[in-house]
Amino acid sequence: MANNSIVQLGFALPINTDNNSDVKSDEESIPLCHQSPYWSNWDGGKIGGKPIWLNPRDVPQHVLRCRGCSSSSKDDGSIMQFVAQLYCPADDVTNNDAAFHRSLYVFACSKCCNSSASSTTSTSSNKLSNCIRVLRCQLPKENGFYPSTGNEPEEDDEQQEEEWTKHTSQYWATSTNNDKLNLCTICGQVSKGKCPKQQLWFCGPEHQKECLRLSKNAQNRSCKYSSVCYESELVVEEEPVEEKTTKSSNDTATTSATTDDANETVLFPTKDITDSDANLEQSDLNELTGNVSSSQAATTMGVTDPVTLEFYARMSIGGEENDVRDQVLRYNRWPDMNKKEKNGGDGDEEDDNNNVGPLWLSSDNRPPTVQSSTEESFPPPCQYCGAPRSFEFQILPQMLQYLLHDPNSSNDDDKQPRQVLTESERAVLLEAQTKIESGVDLPEGFKEQHEKVLANARESLLSGNSSSSKKNGSINQVGEEMLDWGTIAVYTCTASCGGGEIVPGNEENGAYLEEVAWMQPPLD
């Protein structure tokens, strides 16, 4: 993830499947992220499972708990679930050699995320921010955990490979006699002790009991730890470039025929628009396009929000040939900083990629800007060095499908082909966005003629998100709430400060520095 000017998309792949094939491999799966000490192979990241700590010795000294549902005590918030980690070095863009290795970790509170999603009132910015926690860790090239060369040893050099274990917390637990580094069996965070009955290490009684409860259901192979999400590999590729075409004089003869063909499927057929089609009720359009307020959720299924229409259109940018709807993450580090550099310090000009910052799911529940008079602007500057924070990546609702459902499942429902938005349908979404932003009324008759097309379009764009997994509610098999969100935008220190060591005053988090995130609730 080195190119800051291009949006990179993250996709989830089953970790036991060859990435170039649909055939499961009988060989041992390739280590993910920092499970291997040979960093030349590191790329992308992972979602779900347990975190793989970049610095295996100086990990956070307490299990991470939610600040959104805690009181004054540090230890009474819900234990946060690990969501994802990304490997994204920043030494080249910050001139900080200590950012040669750099990983970001995202944790979420299922209780707060779920209640924010189902709340019938506006959610406070404090809760939206605090139900997500982001940690950043970085190391210089020369460090005490990984070889100075990132290449794997030769096949006949077995001794070198067997000797290198400094990249594991187990090594440091033994060499420093620190039992906390015998990480929790369930969540992979520091342990408080070893259970004498199970002979396993746990971070506290919650996960100790969870492990014992699951062991009693050992014969039910479908069971898993309820506080741990399903694990997948995270791979990245560049977002397809939207081709902008211009109509030449040679196209004039075919314009009429093309328009007639498009009108058979598009949402706004030109021949049906008359002067009497000026006033479409807001509730009618809401019912068609999918973005509703909580009070309307029971009776409507749509939006007139141009931000939502833009989101849907951007998800289908690749078309059928390069379908990218299953993207779970969008990465575009510090675009506003890049924009200022490109414009000679002036960040007011429109960005060439039309993607400065997160791709929000709706106009509601976005972070306050500097102009806001009621709340402090977001994100706050880095509390460690004072540098401004800027957007780095966002987690999409599609990721929930992979976190909450077994990626290796053979469920036939998950394999049904999905209709890809046609070019004309995608153009309609963008046209609707433009009309709504400019205050132009949409034509009457839209609902009756095109409801089915729009419903199919919405399903094709977000059929992998949490809404498809809510058929059985938002409670798991043991009665606990599950994760849910619209999108999560992560903002990081643009100086990528820190030298890989424990920062004074931050001992509780070890060598891991806190960044900030904004969670936008789902549409419904």
C-alpha positions in Angstrom: 0.0 0.0 0.0 2.5 2.5 -1.1 0.8 4.7 -3.7 -1.0 7.5 -1.9 -2.7 9.0 -4.9 -4.6 5.9 -6.0 -7.5 4.3 -4.2 -6.7 0.7 -3.3 -9.4 -1.8 -2.6 -9.2 -4.6 -0.1 -10.8 -8.0 -0.7 -11.2 -10.9 1.8 -10.0 -14.3 0.7 -10.3 -17.6 2.7 -7.0 -18.3 4.3 -7.0 -22.0 3.4 -7.6 -21.4 -0.3 -5.0 -20.8 -3.0 -5.6 -17.2 -4.0 -5.1 -18.0 -7.7 -7.6 -20.9 -7.6 -10.9 -22.0 -6.2 -9.4 -25.3 -5.2 -8.5 -25.8 -1.6 -4.8 -26.6 -1.0 -3.7 -29.6 1.0 -0.5 -27.9 1.9 0.0 -25.8 5.0 -1.4 -22.3 4.6 1.1 -19.5 4.1 1.7 -17.5 7.3 -0.3 -14.2 7.4 1.3 -10.9 8.2 3.8 -11.0 11.0 3.4 -14.7 11.6 6.4 -14.9 9.3 9.6 -13.1 10.2 10.4 -12.6 6.6 8.9 -9.2 5.8 9.4 -9.1 2.1 6.3 -11.4 1.9 4.2 -9.0 4.0 1.4 -7.3 2.1 -2.2 -6.4 2.7 -3.3 -7.8 6.0 -6.0 -9.9 7.6 -9.5 -9.5 9.0 -11.0 -11.4 11.9 -9.3 -14.0 14.1 -6.7 -12.8 16.5 -4.3 -9.8 16.0 -0.8 -10.6 14.9 1.3 -8.1 16.8 4.1 -6.3 14.9 6.0 -5.7 18.1 5.4 -9.0 19.9 7.0 -7.9 23.2 5.6 -4.5 23.9 1.9 -5.3 23.4 -0.9 -3.4 25.2 -0.7 -4.2 28.9 -4.5 -4.8 29.3 -7.2 -6.3 27.2 -8.7 -3.5 25.0 -12.1 -2.4 26.3 -14.7 -0.1 24.8 -14.8 3.5 26.0 -18.2 4.0 24.7 -19.9 1.7 27.1 -17.6 2.1 30.1 -18.0 4.3 33.2 -15.2 6.0 35.0 -13.4 2.7 35.5 -11.0 1.5 32.9 -12.0 -2.2 33.1 -15.8 -2.2 33.0 -16.3 -1.6 29.3 -17.0 -4.5 26.9 -14.0 -6.4 25.6 -13.5 -5.2 22.0 -13.4 -7.6 19.1 -10.5 -7.6 16.7 -11.7 -6.5 13.2 -8.7 -6.1 10.9 -5.1 -5.2 10.6 -3.1 -3.6 7.7 0.5 -3.5 6.9 1.2 0.0 5.5 4.8 1.3 5.8 5.2 5.1 5.8 8.9 5.8 6.0 9.0 7.0 2.4 6.2 9.6 2.9 7.1 10.9 6.4 10.9 10.7 6.3 10.7 8.8 9.6 12.9 5.7 9.3 11.1 4.2 12.3 8.0 3.8 10.1 9.8 1.3 7.8 7.5 -1.4 9.3 4.0 0.0 10.2 0.8 -1.8 11.0 -2.6 -0.6 11.9 -5.1 -2.5 14.1 -8.9 -2.0 14.3 -11.0 -3.2 17.2 -14.8 -2.7 17.6 -17.3 -3.1 20.4 -20.2 -5.3 19.3 -22.5 -3.9 22.0 -22.0 -0.2 21.0 -21.9 -0.8 17.3 -25.1 -2.8 17.4 -26.9 -0.3 19.6 -25.8 2.5 17.3 -27.1 0.7 14.3 -30.5 0.0 15.9 -30.9 3.3 17.7 -34.0 5.4 16.8 -32.3 8.6 17.9 -29.2 10.3 16.6 -26.1 8.8 18.0 -23.6 11.1 19.8 -20.2 11.7 18.2 -18.5 10.5 21.3 -20.1 7.1 21.1 -19.6 6.9 17.3 -15.9 7.5 17.9 -15.3 5.5 21.1 -16.9 2.2 20.0 -14.0 1.8 17.6 -10.3 1.7 18.7 -7.4 1.9 16.4 -3.7 1.1 17.3 -0.6 1.9 15.3 2.7 0.2 15.7 5.9 0.8 13.7 9.5 -0.3 13.7 12.7 0.7 12.0 14.3 -1.7 9.6 16.9 -2.7 12.2 15.0 -4.0 15.2 15.1 -6.8 17.7 12.2 -8.8 16.3 12.8 -9.4 12.6 15.8 -10.1 10.4 17.4 -7.1 8.6 16.8 -8.8 5.3 13.2 -9.7 4.6 13.9 -12.6 2.3 13.2 -16.2 3.3 16.3 -18.4 3.9 17.3 -20.9 1.2 15.6 -24.3 1.4 18.7 -26.0 2.6 19.3 -23.5 5.4 16.8 -25.1 7.8 18.8 -24.2 10.9 18.4 -20.4 10.2 14.7 -20.8 9.8 14.2 -22.9 12.9 16.2 -20.5 15.1 14.3 -17.3 14.3 11.5 -17.0 16.8 12.0 -13.5 18.0 8.9 -12.3 16.1 6.6 -14.3 18.4 5.2 -13.3 21.8 6.0 -16.8 23.1 9.7 -16.2 22.6 9.5 -13.0 24.7 7.3 -14.6 27.3 10.0 -17.3 27.9 13.1 -15.0 27.5 11.7 -12.3 29.8 9.8 -14.5 32.1 6.7 -12.4 31.5 3.6 -14.6 31.6 1.4 -11.8 30.2 3.0 -12.5 26.9 1.5 -16.0 26.9 -1.4 -14.4 25.0 -5.1 -15.1 25.6 -6.2 -18.3 23.9 -9.4 -16.6 22.7 -8.5 -13.0 21.7 -4.7 -13.0 21.3 -4.2 -10.1 23.8 -2.2 -10.2 27.0 -3.2 -12.8 29.6 -3.9 -12.4 33.3 -3.2 -16.0 34.1 -3.4 -19.7 33.3 -6.6 -21.7 33.9 -5.6 -24.7 36.1 -8.5 -26.7 34.7 -8.1 -26.0 31.0 -4.3 -25.4 31.1 -4.8 -22.4 28.8 -4.0 -18.7 29.2 -6.8 -16.1 29.3 -7.1 -12.4 29.5 -9.9 -12.7 32.1 -12.9 -14.6 33.3 -15.1 -13.7 30.3 -12.9 -15.6 27.8 -12.1 -18.3 30.3 -15.8 -19.1 30.6 -16.3 -18.8 26.9 -13.6 -21.4 26.1 -15.0 -23.8 28.7 -18.5 -23.4 27.4 -17.4 -24.1 23.8 -15.4 -27.1 24.9 -18.6 -28.7 26.2 -20.0 -28.4 22.6 -16.9 -29.9 21.0 -19.0 -32.3 19.0 -20.8 -29.4 17.3 -18.2 -28.5 14.8 -20.1 -25.5 13.6 -19.5 -23.7 16.9 -16.8 -21.1 17.3 -15.7 -18.6 19.9 -18.5 -16.0 19.8 -16.2 -13.1 20.6 -13.9 -13.9 17.7 -14.8 -13.1 14.1 -14.1 -15.5 11.2 -10.6 -15.0 9.8 -9.7 -14.1 6.2 -6.7 -12.8 4.3 -6.9 -9.2 3.1 -5.5 -8.6 -0.4 -5.4 -5.3 -2.2 -5.6 -4.1 -5.8 -6.1 -0.7 -7.4 -9.6 0.6 -7.9 -10.6 0.4 -11.6 -10.4 3.7 -13.4 -13.7 5.1 -14.6 -13.4 5.7 -18.3 -14.9 9.0 -19.4 -16.2 8.9 -22.9 -17.1 11.8 -25.2 -19.7 11.7 -27.9 -18.4 12.5 -31.4 -20.4 13.6 -34.4 -20.4 10.1 -35.7 -22.4 9.0 -32.8 -25.4 11.2 -33.7 -27.0 8.8 -36.0 -27.2 6.1 -33.3 -28.2 8.3 -30.4 -32.0 7.7 -30.9 -31.7 3.9 -31.0 -29.3 3.8 -28.1 -31.6 5.9 -26.0 -34.6 3.7 -26.8 -32.6 0.6 -25.8 -31.4 2.2 -22.6 -35.0 3.3 -21.7 -36.0 -0.4 -21.4 -33.8 -0.7 -18.3 -32.9 2.7 -16.9 -34.6 4.2 -14.0 -35.4 7.6 -15.6 -36.6 6.9 -19.2 -36.4 10.2 -21.2 -39.5 9.5 -23.2 -41.7 9.2 -20.1 -40.6 12.6 -18.6 -43.2 15.3 -19.1 -43.9 18.7 -17.5 -46.4 17.1 -15.2 -43.6 14.9 -13.7 -42.2 17.6 -11.5 -43.2 16.6 -8.0 -42.1 13.2 -6.7 -43.0 12.8 -3.1 -39.9 12.3 -0.8 -41.5 9.2 0.7 -41.9 7.6 -2.7 -38.3 8.0 -3.6 -37.2 6.9 -0.2 -39.2 3.7 -0.7 -37.3 3.1 -4.0 -33.7 3.8 -3.2 -32.9 2.5 0.3 -31.9 5.3 2.7 -34.5 5.8 5.4 -34.7 7.5 8.8 -35.4 5.2 11.7 -39.0 6.3 11.8 -39.5 5.4 8.2 -37.7 2.1 8.3 -40.8 -0.1 8.7 -42.5 1.3 5.6 -39.8 2.5 3.2 -36.7 1.0 1.5 -34.8 3.8 -0.3 -33.1 7.3 -0.2 -32.9 10.6 -2.0 -29.6 11.2 -0.3 -27.0 12.0 -3.1 -24.2 10.8 -0.9 -25.8 7.3 -0.8 -26.4 7.3 -4.5 -22.7 8.2 -5.0 -21.7 5.3 -2.7 -23.8 2.8 -4.7 -22.4 4.1 -8.0 -18.8 3.9 -6.8 -19.2 0.3 -5.6 -20.1 -0.7 -9.1 -17.4 1.2 -10.9 -15.8 -1.9 -12.4 -18.9 -3.2 -14.1 -19.3 -6.9 -15.0 -15.7 -7.3 -16.3 -14.0 -6.1 -13.2 -16.6 -6.5 -10.5 -15.4 -4.9 -7.2 -18.7 -4.9 -5.2 -17.1 -7.4 -2.7 -14.5 -4.9 -1.6 -14.3 -4.7 2.2 -11.9 -1.9 2.5 -10.8 1.3 0.7 -7.3 2.7 1.2 -6.2 6.2 0.2 -3.7 7.5 2.7 -3.9 11.2 3.6 -5.5 12.4 0.4 -6.0 16.0 1.6 -2.2 16.2 2.3 -1.5 14.9 -1.2 -4.0 17.4 -2.6 -2.3 20.3 -1.0 1.1 19.2 -2.3 -0.3 18.7 -5.8 -1.9 22.2 -5.7 1.2 23.9 -4.3 -0.2 24.2 -0.8 -3.7 25.1 -1.7 -6.2 22.4 -1.0 -9.3 24.1 -2.4 -9.2 22.7 -5.9 -11.3 19.7 -6.7 -9.3 16.4 -6.5 -8.6 14.6 -9.7 -9.8 11.3 -8.4 -13.0 12.8 -6.8 -12.2 10.9 -3.7 -10.8 13.2 -1.0 -11.5 11.3 2.2 -14.0 8.6 3.0 -16.8 7.4 0.7 -19.6 8.0 3.2 -22.7 5.9 3.2 -25.1 8.8 3.9 -25.2 12.5 4.7 -26.2 11.8 8.3 -23.8 11.0 11.1 -20.7 12.3 9.5 -17.9 13.8 11.6 -18.2 17.6 12.4 -16.1 19.9 10.4 -14.1 22.9 11.4 -17.1 25.1 10.6 -19.3 23.3 13.1 -20.3 25.6 16.0 -21.7 22.9 18.3 -18.9 20.2 18.3 -15.2 20.1 18.1 -13.9 19.3 14.6 -12.8 15.8 13.8 -10.3 14.3 13.6 -8.3 15.8 16.5 -4.6 16.3 16.1 -2.2 13.6 17.2 -2.0 13.6 21.0 1.7 12.4 20.9 3.3 14.9 18.5 0.6 17.5 17.7 0.6 16.7 13.9 -2.7 16.8 12.1 -4.5 13.6 11.5 -5.9 12.7 8.1 -8.0 9.9 6.6 -6.1 6.7 5.7 -8.6 4.0 5.0 -12.2 2.9 5.6 -13.9 -0.4 6.4 -17.0 -1.1 4.4 -20.2 -2.8 5.4 -19.3 -5.7 3.1 -16.6 -6.8 5.6 -19.3 -7.9 8.0 -20.3 -10.8 5.7 -16.8 -12.2 6.0 -16.4 -11.5 9.8 -19.8 -13.0 10.8 -20.0 -15.9 8.3 -17.6 -18.7 7.7 -15.8 -17.9 4.5 -15.3 -21.6 3.8 -19.0 -22.3 4.2 -20.7 -24.3 1.5 -24.0 -22.5 2.0 -25.7 -22.5 -1.4 -27.4 -19.2 -0.6 -24.0 -17.5 -0.6 -23.2 -18.8 -4.1 -26.1 -17.4 -6.0 -25.0 -15.2 -8.9 -25.7 -11.5 -8.4 -26.8 -9.2 -11.1 -24.2 -6.6 -12.0 -25.4 -3.0 -12.5 -25.4 -2.2 -16.2 -23.6 0.9 -17.4 -26.9 2.7 -18.0 -28.2 1.8 -14.5 -25.0 3.1 -12.9 -25.3 6.3 -15.0 -28.8 6.7 -13.6 -27.6 6.7 -10.0 -25.1 9.4 -10.9 -27.7 11.4 -12.8 -30.1 11.1 -9.8 -27.3 12.3 -7.5 -26.7 15.3 -9.8 -30.4 16.2 -10.0 -30.9 16.0 -6.2 -27.8 18.0 -5.5 -29.0 20.7 -7.9 -32.5 20.8 -6.6 -34.1 19.4 -9.7 -37.3 17.3 -9.0 -37.3 13.7 -10.2 -40.1 12.6 -12.5 -43.4 11.1 -11.3 -44.0 7.5 -12.2 -40.6 6.5 -11.1 -41.9 4.1 -8.5 -44.4 2.2 -10.6 -42.1 1.7 -13.6 -38.7 1.0 -12.1 -39.1 -0.3 -8.5 -37.9 -3.8 -9.4 -34.9 -2.5 -11.3 -33.8 -0.3 -8.4 -34.4 -3.0 -5.8 -32.2 -5.4 -7.9 -29.5 -2.7 -8.2 -29.5 -2.1 -4.4 -29.3 -5.8 -3.7 -26.4 -6.2 -6.2 -24.4 -3.5 -4.6 -24.7 -4.4 -0.9 -26.0 -7.9 -0.8 -22.9 -8.9 1.1 -23.4 -6.5 4.0 -24.9 -7.0 7.4 -28.4 -6.5 6.2 -28.3 -9.8 4.5 -27.2 -11.4 7.7 -29.9 -9.9 9.8 -32.5 -12.4 8.7 -31.9 -14.1 12.0 -31.6 -10.9 13.9 -28.4 -9.3 15.3 -27.8 -11.8 18.1 -25.5 -14.7 17.8 -26.1 -18.3 19.0 -25.2 -17.5 22.6 -27.4 -14.5 22.9 -24.7 -11.9 22.4 -24.9 -8.9 20.1 -23.0 -8.9 16.8 -21.0 -6.3 15.1 -22.8 -3.9 12.8 -21.8 -0.6 11.0 -22.3 1.4 7.9 -18.7 2.4 7.4 -15.7 3.0 9.6 -13.3 5.8 8.6 -9.8 5.6 10.2 -7.6 8.8 10.6 -3.9 8.6 11.5 -1.1 10.9 12.4 0.4 12.4 9.2 3.8 12.5 10.8 3.5 8.8 11.7 5.3 9.7 14.9 7.1 7.4 17.2 10.3 5.4 17.0 8.9 1.9 17.8 9.5 2.2 21.5 7.1 2.7 24.4 6.1 6.4 24.6 6.1 7.9 28.1 2.6 8.3 29.3 1.4 5.6 26.9 2.8 2.6 28.9 -0.7 1.0 29.1 -0.7 0.5 25.3 3.0 -0.6 25.1 4.5 0.3 21.8 1.1 0.8 20.2 -0.1 4.3 19.7 -3.8 5.2 19.5 -5.3 6.7 16.4 -9.0 7.6 15.9 -11.9 6.4 13.8 -15.4 7.5 13.0 -18.2 4.9 12.7 -21.2 5.8 10.6 -24.2 3.6 11.4 -25.8 1.4 8.6 -28.7 2.7 6.6 -31.2 0.3 8.2 
